[in-house]
């Protein structure tokens, strides 16, 4: 009898200990959100990451009933802002607009990166995927990739080519293309697509590789001319823009923008955020905006998204090594 009571007391005590350990996480989940949510964008304003983040932030604020404040923290191939979120409390109040640069390419470019793109984060929801597009100043004599190659070969050291930053997928597209074409180039990294686009429009840089969402408006307005798109087929929103493959270069690439938080977030908070984000991007208004931007809404579960990030890291690491690209 005594042994049975002892075992029962131990079992009861164990259950109580588990409950006590789970209580803080349960409390954090039940109290979410406890105030304004900070959504870090690891690029400057005006680019695809920023545009996608602001669309999500507006919808989340309405659904959660608290402000969702977008904070632009550019630098080091989108790793500066990402590191800040990896170091934040895992309560769901600080999130990052994760992307192909910060969580797939930069880990292979930066040897001293302090975060792991998979283990240092809780990956919540894919928001949007889209191709890259190459644009030039409308007054430029470059009308297609053949013109671009000729112009690069005619200039000592090659053409200046801009991107939203070292380590972005658009940076890697430049490197891969120039390698295929056998031309030189000087990479001009900006702290976001917005500043880079401004330089192209002003004629300060001949061309840039950009994600379609941030370039779409400028293409429609005629402030830049699109000469190639990285989708496998022509994009329905821009049917007049030929693909790389059509122009003789076996290149294709898709960028992605998503929502992640620090590792260790309570499952209930992750589930709530995922549910609300899916509801935001499913609205007719969001769908229309995504179509205008040339993007496709995401539909992954948190588990699928986490596995996707791991696959992207494995996919891009050999590409970075083969290209010889560096973070500088």
LOTI-333639 format. One record per residue (C-alpha): residue in one letter; x, y, z. Coordinates in steps of 0.2 Angstrom, whole numbers, plus 5000, padded with zeros to 4 digits. Last residue first. Layout:
BEGIN
{type:A, c1:X, c2:Y, c3:Z}
...
//
This chain:
BEGIN
{type:X, c1:5158, c2:5210, c3:4748}
{type:X, c1:5147, c2:5195, c3:4753}
{type:X, c1:5156, c2:5184, c3:4740}
{type:X, c1:5151, c2:5176, c3:4724}
{type:X, c1:5163, c2:5162, c3:4718}
{type:X, c1:5148, c2:5156, c3:4707}
{type:X, c1:5151, c2:5137, c3:4711}
{type:X, c1:5151, c2:5141, c3:4730}
{type:X, c1:5135, c2:5151, c3:4729}
{type:X, c1:5126, c2:5138, c3:4718}
{type:X, c1:5132, c2:5124, c3:4730}
{type:X, c1:5125, c2:5133, c3:4745}
{type:X, c1:5108, c2:5138, c3:4736}
{type:X, c1:5100, c2:5121, c3:4736}
{type:X, c1:5104, c2:5115, c3:4753}
{type:X, c1:5098, c2:5132, c3:4761}
{type:X, c1:5083, c2:5131, c3:4750}
{type:X, c1:5079, c2:5113, c3:4756}
{type:X, c1:5080, c2:5118, c3:4774}
{type:X, c1:5069, c2:5133, c3:4771}
{type:X, c1:5056, c2:5122, c3:4763}
{type:X, c1:5056, c2:5110, c3:4778}
{type:X, c1:5052, c2:5125, c3:4789}
{type:X, c1:5038, c2:5130, c3:4777}
{type:X, c1:5030, c2:5113, c3:4777}
{type:X, c1:5030, c2:5112, c3:4796}
{type:X, c1:5023, c2:5130, c3:4797}
{type:X, c1:5009, c2:5125, c3:4784}
{type:X, c1:5012, c2:5131, c3:4766}
{type:X, c1:5000, c2:5141, c3:4755}
{type:X, c1:5009, c2:5156, c3:4748}
{type:X, c1:5001, c2:5169, c3:4737}
{type:X, c1:5009, c2:5171, c3:4720}
{type:X, c1:5017, c2:5187, c3:4714}
{type:X, c1:5017, c2:5199, c3:4699}
{type:X, c1:5014, c2:5214, c3:4709}
{type:X, c1:4997, c2:5217, c3:4702}
{type:X, c1:4992, c2:5199, c3:4705}
{type:X, c1:4998, c2:5201, c3:4723}
{type:X, c1:4987, c2:5217, c3:4725}
{type:X, c1:4972, c2:5208, c3:4717}
{type:X, c1:4974, c2:5193, c3:4729}
{type:X, c1:4976, c2:5204, c3:4744}
{type:X, c1:4960, c2:5214, c3:4740}
{type:X, c1:4951, c2:5197, c3:4736}
{type:X, c1:4956, c2:5191, c3:4754}
{type:X, c1:4966, c2:5175, c3:4755}
{type:X, c1:4982, c2:5184, c3:4760}
{type:X, c1:4975, c2:5190, c3:4776}
{type:X, c1:4966, c2:5174, c3:4780}
{type:X, c1:4982, c2:5164, c3:4778}
{type:X, c1:4991, c2:5177, c3:4789}
{type:X, c1:4978, c2:5175, c3:4803}
{type:X, c1:4979, c2:5156, c3:4803}
{type:X, c1:4998, c2:5156, c3:4803}
{type:X, c1:4998, c2:5169, c3:4817}
{type:X, c1:4986, c2:5159, c3:4828}
{type:X, c1:4995, c2:5143, c3:4825}
{type:X, c1:5012, c2:5150, c3:4829}
{type:X, c1:5005, c2:5158, c3:4845}
{type:X, c1:4997, c2:5141, c3:4850}
{type:X, c1:5014, c2:5132, c3:4846}
{type:X, c1:5023, c2:5144, c3:4859}
{type:X, c1:5038, c2:5152, c3:4850}
{type:X, c1:5054, c2:5143, c3:4853}
{type:X, c1:5065, c2:5150, c3:4839}
{type:X, c1:5063, c2:5168, c3:4835}
{type:X, c1:5050, c2:5173, c3:4822}
{type:X, c1:5046, c2:5170, c3:4804}
{type:X, c1:5035, c2:5177, c3:4791}
{type:X, c1:5038, c2:5175, c3:4772}
{type:X, c1:5045, c2:5182, c3:4756}
{type:X, c1:5050, c2:5171, c3:4741}
{type:X, c1:5061, c2:5173, c3:4726}
{type:X, c1:5060, c2:5162, c3:4711}
{type:X, c1:5074, c2:5159, c3:4698}
{type:X, c1:5077, c2:5153, c3:4681}
{type:X, c1:5092, c2:5153, c3:4670}
{type:X, c1:5096, c2:5143, c3:4654}
{type:X, c1:5101, c2:5158, c3:4643}
{type:X, c1:5096, c2:5158, c3:4625}
{type:X, c1:5084, c2:5173, c3:4624}
{type:X, c1:5069, c2:5162, c3:4627}
{type:X, c1:5077, c2:5155, c3:4642}
{type:X, c1:5080, c2:5171, c3:4650}
{type:X, c1:5061, c2:5175, c3:4648}
{type:X, c1:5054, c2:5188, c3:4637}
{type:X, c1:5044, c2:5203, c3:4643}
{type:X, c1:5028, c2:5206, c3:4632}
{type:X, c1:5017, c2:5195, c3:4643}
{type:X, c1:5019, c2:5206, c3:4659}
{type:X, c1:5005, c2:5201, c3:4671}
{type:X, c1:5004, c2:5184, c3:4663}
{type:X, c1:5022, c2:5181, c3:4666}
{type:X, c1:5032, c2:5173, c3:4651}
{type:X, c1:5037, c2:5155, c3:4655}
{type:X, c1:5050, c2:5147, c3:4666}
{type:X, c1:5051, c2:5163, c3:4677}
{type:X, c1:5067, c2:5173, c3:4677}
{type:X, c1:5061, c2:5189, c3:4667}
{type:X, c1:5071, c2:5198, c3:4654}
{type:X, c1:5072, c2:5216, c3:4646}
{type:X, c1:5060, c2:5226, c3:4657}
{type:X, c1:5061, c2:5245, c3:4653}
{type:X, c1:5061, c2:5258, c3:4667}
{type:X, c1:5051, c2:5274, c3:4671}
{type:X, c1:5038, c2:5267, c3:4659}
{type:X, c1:5024, c2:5268, c3:4672}
{type:X, c1:5020, c2:5250, c3:4670}
{type:X, c1:5038, c2:5245, c3:4673}
{type:X, c1:5040, c2:5256, c3:4688}
{type:X, c1:5024, c2:5248, c3:4696}
{type:X, c1:5030, c2:5230, c3:4693}
{type:X, c1:5048, c2:5233, c3:4699}
{type:X, c1:5045, c2:5230, c3:4718}
{type:X, c1:5034, c2:5215, c3:4715}
{type:X, c1:5045, c2:5208, c3:4701}
{type:X, c1:5060, c2:5205, c3:4711}
{type:X, c1:5075, c2:5216, c3:4705}
{type:X, c1:5091, c2:5214, c3:4694}
{type:X, c1:5097, c2:5231, c3:4690}
{type:X, c1:5103, c2:5241, c3:4675}
{type:X, c1:5114, c2:5255, c3:4668}
{type:X, c1:5117, c2:5263, c3:4685}
{type:X, c1:5117, c2:5282, c3:4688}
{type:X, c1:5103, c2:5284, c3:4675}
{type:X, c1:5091, c2:5292, c3:4687}
{type:X, c1:5079, c2:5278, c3:4685}
{type:X, c1:5093, c2:5265, c3:4688}
{type:X, c1:5098, c2:5275, c3:4704}
{type:X, c1:5080, c2:5275, c3:4710}
{type:X, c1:5078, c2:5257, c3:4707}
{type:X, c1:5094, c2:5253, c3:4718}
{type:X, c1:5087, c2:5264, c3:4732}
{type:X, c1:5070, c2:5255, c3:4732}
{type:X, c1:5078, c2:5237, c3:4730}
{type:X, c1:5087, c2:5238, c3:4746}
{type:X, c1:5103, c2:5243, c3:4754}
{type:X, c1:5112, c2:5244, c3:4737}
{type:X, c1:5124, c2:5232, c3:4730}
{type:X, c1:5133, c2:5238, c3:4714}
{type:X, c1:5141, c2:5222, c3:4706}
{type:X, c1:5154, c2:5226, c3:4693}
{type:X, c1:5152, c2:5215, c3:4678}
{type:X, c1:5163, c2:5204, c3:4667}
{type:X, c1:5156, c2:5194, c3:4652}
{type:X, c1:5156, c2:5175, c3:4648}
{type:X, c1:5138, c2:5174, c3:4645}
{type:X, c1:5135, c2:5160, c3:4657}
{type:X, c1:5146, c2:5167, c3:4670}
{type:X, c1:5138, c2:5184, c3:4668}
{type:X, c1:5121, c2:5176, c3:4670}
{type:X, c1:5126, c2:5166, c3:4686}
{type:X, c1:5134, c2:5182, c3:4694}
{type:X, c1:5119, c2:5193, c3:4690}
{type:X, c1:5106, c2:5180, c3:4696}
{type:X, c1:5116, c2:5178, c3:4712}
{type:X, c1:5114, c2:5197, c3:4715}
{type:X, c1:5095, c2:5195, c3:4712}
{type:X, c1:5094, c2:5181, c3:4724}
{type:X, c1:5101, c2:5193, c3:4737}
{type:X, c1:5118, c2:5190, c3:4745}
{type:X, c1:5125, c2:5207, c3:4742}
{type:X, c1:5111, c2:5220, c3:4741}
{type:X, c1:5095, c2:5226, c3:4732}
{type:X, c1:5104, c2:5223, c3:4715}
{type:X, c1:5114, c2:5234, c3:4703}
{type:X, c1:5125, c2:5230, c3:4688}
{type:X, c1:5139, c2:5241, c3:4682}
{type:X, c1:5144, c2:5235, c3:4665}
{type:X, c1:5160, c2:5226, c3:4661}
{type:X, c1:5178, c2:5229, c3:4666}
{type:X, c1:5182, c2:5238, c3:4651}
{type:X, c1:5166, c2:5242, c3:4642}
{type:X, c1:5162, c2:5234, c3:4625}
{type:X, c1:5160, c2:5217, c3:4632}
{type:X, c1:5146, c2:5223, c3:4644}
{type:X, c1:5137, c2:5233, c3:4630}
{type:X, c1:5137, c2:5217, c3:4619}
{type:X, c1:5131, c2:5206, c3:4633}
{type:X, c1:5117, c2:5219, c3:4637}
{type:X, c1:5112, c2:5220, c3:4619}
{type:X, c1:5110, c2:5201, c3:4618}
{type:X, c1:5100, c2:5202, c3:4634}
{type:X, c1:5087, c2:5214, c3:4627}
{type:X, c1:5083, c2:5232, c3:4623}
{type:X, c1:5099, c2:5240, c3:4629}
{type:X, c1:5101, c2:5257, c3:4620}
{type:X, c1:5096, c2:5265, c3:4637}
{type:X, c1:5083, c2:5279, c3:4637}
{type:X, c1:5071, c2:5268, c3:4647}
{type:X, c1:5084, c2:5265, c3:4660}
{type:X, c1:5086, c2:5246, c3:4662}
{type:X, c1:5077, c2:5232, c3:4670}
{type:X, c1:5080, c2:5214, c3:4674}
{type:X, c1:5065, c2:5204, c3:4682}
{type:X, c1:5065, c2:5191, c3:4696}
{type:X, c1:5051, c2:5179, c3:4698}
{type:X, c1:5038, c2:5178, c3:4712}
{type:X, c1:5033, c2:5170, c3:4728}
{type:X, c1:5022, c2:5177, c3:4742}
{type:X, c1:5017, c2:5175, c3:4760}
{type:X, c1:5025, c2:5158, c3:4767}
{type:X, c1:5020, c2:5156, c3:4785}
{type:X, c1:5027, c2:5153, c3:4802}
{type:X, c1:5045, c2:5148, c3:4803}
{type:X, c1:5051, c2:5148, c3:4821}
{type:X, c1:5069, c2:5154, c3:4820}
{type:X, c1:5087, c2:5150, c3:4826}
{type:X, c1:5086, c2:5131, c3:4820}
{type:X, c1:5082, c2:5134, c3:4802}
{type:X, c1:5092, c2:5149, c3:4796}
{type:X, c1:5106, c2:5146, c3:4809}
{type:X, c1:5111, c2:5163, c3:4817}
{type:X, c1:5128, c2:5170, c3:4821}
{type:X, c1:5134, c2:5172, c3:4803}
{type:X, c1:5153, c2:5172, c3:4802}
{type:X, c1:5155, c2:5163, c3:4786}
{type:X, c1:5143, c2:5175, c3:4777}
{type:X, c1:5140, c2:5170, c3:4759}
{type:X, c1:5133, c2:5152, c3:4762}
{type:X, c1:5121, c2:5158, c3:4776}
{type:X, c1:5117, c2:5173, c3:4764}
{type:X, c1:5108, c2:5163, c3:4751}
{type:X, c1:5094, c2:5153, c3:4760}
{type:X, c1:5087, c2:5163, c3:4775}
{type:X, c1:5092, c2:5181, c3:4773}
{type:X, c1:5092, c2:5181, c3:4754}
{type:X, c1:5077, c2:5170, c3:4750}
{type:X, c1:5066, c2:5179, c3:4762}
{type:X, c1:5061, c2:5181, c3:4780}
{type:X, c1:5050, c2:5196, c3:4785}
{type:X, c1:5054, c2:5196, c3:4803}
{type:X, c1:5044, c2:5195, c3:4819}
{type:X, c1:5044, c2:5202, c3:4836}
{type:X, c1:5028, c2:5201, c3:4847}
{type:X, c1:5027, c2:5182, c3:4844}
{type:X, c1:5033, c2:5178, c3:4862}
{type:X, c1:5050, c2:5171, c3:4857}
{type:X, c1:5060, c2:5185, c3:4865}
{type:X, c1:5072, c2:5193, c3:4852}
{type:X, c1:5089, c2:5187, c3:4847}
{type:X, c1:5083, c2:5178, c3:4831}
{type:X, c1:5074, c2:5195, c3:4827}
{type:X, c1:5090, c2:5205, c3:4828}
{type:X, c1:5099, c2:5192, c3:4818}
{type:X, c1:5086, c2:5194, c3:4804}
{type:X, c1:5088, c2:5213, c3:4804}
{type:X, c1:5107, c2:5212, c3:4802}
{type:X, c1:5106, c2:5197, c3:4790}
{type:X, c1:5097, c2:5205, c3:4775}
{type:X, c1:5113, c2:5204, c3:4764}
{type:X, c1:5124, c2:5214, c3:4777}
{type:X, c1:5112, c2:5228, c3:4780}
{type:X, c1:5094, c2:5234, c3:4781}
{type:X, c1:5083, c2:5236, c3:4797}
{type:X, c1:5066, c2:5243, c3:4791}
{type:X, c1:5054, c2:5242, c3:4805}
{type:X, c1:5035, c2:5238, c3:4801}
{type:X, c1:5024, c2:5241, c3:4816}
{type:X, c1:5009, c2:5229, c3:4818}
{type:X, c1:4997, c2:5239, c3:4828}
{type:X, c1:4984, c2:5228, c3:4839}
{type:X, c1:4967, c2:5222, c3:4835}
{type:X, c1:4973, c2:5205, c3:4829}
{type:X, c1:4963, c2:5205, c3:4813}
{type:X, c1:4965, c2:5223, c3:4808}
{type:X, c1:4983, c2:5223, c3:4813}
{type:X, c1:4986, c2:5207, c3:4803}
{type:X, c1:4979, c2:5215, c3:4787}
{type:X, c1:4990, c2:5231, c3:4788}
{type:X, c1:5005, c2:5221, c3:4792}
{type:X, c1:5003, c2:5208, c3:4778}
{type:X, c1:5002, c2:5222, c3:4765}
{type:X, c1:5017, c2:5231, c3:4773}
{type:X, c1:5028, c2:5216, c3:4774}
{type:X, c1:5025, c2:5212, c3:4755}
{type:X, c1:5030, c2:5229, c3:4750}
{type:X, c1:5045, c2:5229, c3:4761}
{type:X, c1:5051, c2:5212, c3:4755}
{type:X, c1:5048, c2:5218, c3:4737}
{type:X, c1:5058, c2:5234, c3:4739}
{type:X, c1:5052, c2:5251, c3:4743}
{type:X, c1:5059, c2:5253, c3:4761}
{type:X, c1:5077, c2:5247, c3:4765}
{type:X, c1:5079, c2:5228, c3:4768}
{type:X, c1:5079, c2:5217, c3:4783}
{type:X, c1:5060, c2:5220, c3:4786}
{type:X, c1:5057, c2:5218, c3:4805}
{type:X, c1:5038, c2:5216, c3:4810}
{type:X, c1:5036, c2:5223, c3:4828}
{type:X, c1:5019, c2:5218, c3:4835}
{type:X, c1:5010, c2:5231, c3:4846}
{type:X, c1:5003, c2:5224, c3:4863}
{type:X, c1:5000, c2:5208, c3:4872}
{type:X, c1:4996, c2:5198, c3:4857}
{type:X, c1:4995, c2:5185, c3:4864}
{type:X, c1:4990, c2:5183, c3:4882}
{type:X, c1:4984, c2:5165, c3:4880}
{type:X, c1:5000, c2:5160, c3:4871}
{type:X, c1:5011, c2:5168, c3:4884}
{type:X, c1:5001, c2:5160, c3:4898}
{type:X, c1:5002, c2:5143, c3:4890}
{type:X, c1:5021, c2:5145, c3:4888}
{type:X, c1:5022, c2:5151, c3:4907}
{type:X, c1:5011, c2:5136, c3:4912}
{type:X, c1:5020, c2:5122, c3:4903}
{type:X, c1:5034, c2:5121, c3:4916}
{type:X, c1:5021, c2:5121, c3:4930}
{type:X, c1:5010, c2:5108, c3:4922}
{type:X, c1:5025, c2:5097, c3:4919}
{type:X, c1:5029, c2:5099, c3:4937}
{type:X, c1:5012, c2:5095, c3:4943}
{type:X, c1:5011, c2:5079, c3:4932}
{type:X, c1:5028, c2:5074, c3:4940}
{type:X, c1:5021, c2:5077, c3:4957}
{type:X, c1:5006, c2:5067, c3:4954}
{type:X, c1:5016, c2:5052, c3:4947}
{type:X, c1:5028, c2:5053, c3:4962}
{type:X, c1:5013, c2:5054, c3:4974}
{type:X, c1:5005, c2:5039, c3:4965}
{type:X, c1:5021, c2:5029, c3:4965}
{type:X, c1:5022, c2:5033, c3:4984}
{type:X, c1:5004, c2:5028, c3:4987}
{type:X, c1:5007, c2:5012, c3:4978}
{type:X, c1:5023, c2:5008, c3:4988}
{type:X, c1:5014, c2:5012, c3:5004}
{type:X, c1:5000, c2:5000, c3:5000}
//
